[in-house]
Amino acid sequence: MEKHKKLSKQFKTKYFPLIKSLQTGLLLITGLAGYMSARCPVHNIPVLLGLTGSLLFSISGSTALNMWYDRDIDAKMPRTSRRPLSTGETTPREALIFGLLLSLIGTGWAFLLDPLFGVVIFAGLFFDVVVYTIWLKRRTAWSIVWGGISGGMPVLAGRVLGIGRFDWIGIALALAVLFWIPTHILTFSMRYHQDYQAAGIPTFPSTYGNQTTRVIIASSSVLAALSMGLAGYGVGMTWGYLRLLAVLSAGLLVLAVSSMTKPSERITFGLFKYASVYMLSSMLLIFAGGV
């Protein structure tokens, strides 16, 4: 019993923080929503378990690998300096093995479930770890575009698993996430501008200024709302669900425009928080509409 408690505590302190549970959970929900958008039955337990497990492992693995690679810059930012790799609670070797193991299990499981589904999952992991984190994050502010592509892969993968092919609805759902990413990330980079400067990470605020960044946030919010609405209509959501989706989108657009016309730290942080609520709620509506 004592050994079990010790192992459980060790996992909670050394490994669990590496997967960013809230971010992983949100991306997992988008994948489930993509699957349910094909009106797949929720009682198809083996497929749902396979979808959930493969996504959970692959997303967690890519996140752990990102934190392993970014451990040097995380140590320079007050916001991330308490992460286990920064404090020494977890060694780089432990984090690397953990991330690789989860990634291999997740992608392997995905390929066994369906080859095309596996390809999309692997593409998401590759774009996130190799293209975004390793290649571009420290070089250009535009790296978030590639991060956005990887963020759209879970919902696309779920849709592909549900219908067995690519279609315009899956692309629209992935684009909704891609366009949502700037709203989420750029507001965050404005709030923690000094952290990113200390770590030497190029961001839109440091490269183009806050006003241009706010215009990009407002524009991406409009495109995210339009893509989500188009996808909702495409999957056959009832007008009741579509109206709720429209209300959520209106809130996102009002905050985005307000951050551009009446900029303040309060509105910027409010938009950052609401963006996550918007994506979660929209995906739950897509999920409910497919039940």
Secondary structure, 3 states (H helix, E strand, C coil): CHHHHHHHHHHHHHCHHHHCHHHHHHHHHHHHHHHHCCCCCCCCHHHHHHHHHHHHHHHHHHHHHHHHHCHHHHCCCCCCCCCHHHHCCCCHHHHHHHHHHHHHHHHHHHHHHCHHHHHHHHHHHHHHHHHHHHHHCCCCCCHHHHHHHHHHHHHHHHHHHHHCCCCHHHHHHHHHHHHHHHHHHHHHHHHCHHHHHHHCCCCHHHHHCHHHHHHHHHHHHHHHHHHHHHHHHHCCCCHHHHHHHHHHHHHHHHHHHHHHHCCCHHHHHHHHHHHHHHHHHHHHHHHHHHC
